[in-house]
Amino acid sequence: MTNPGDYIFHPAYGASLGQKVGESVNINEWKALILGQMLLEDAVAQDPTPTVTLTIIEQGVSVYVSYTDATTGTPATLSFDVTR
């Protein structure tokens, strides 16, 4: 949900999903944006590759990400909705 430029010390950080609210949802584009951002996180293991699942809901998109914590090797999840 973070937009590039929101963090002063990391100006390129963010996938800008919030800016896509109201646009037609391109599931493949959104998955690629989210996966790309997850792979930039030091806390997210590169192997196995995180999985991103998007589900269209009435007012937007529900996002579910399954990944492995890079430090502990523990499976973890992240979920959120992008709504209008």
Buried (B, 14 or more C-beta within 10 A) or exposed (E): BBEEEEEEEEEEBBBBBEEBBEEEEEEEEBBEBBBEBBEEEEEBBEEEEBEBEBEEEEEBBBBEBBBBEBEEEEEBEBEEEBEE
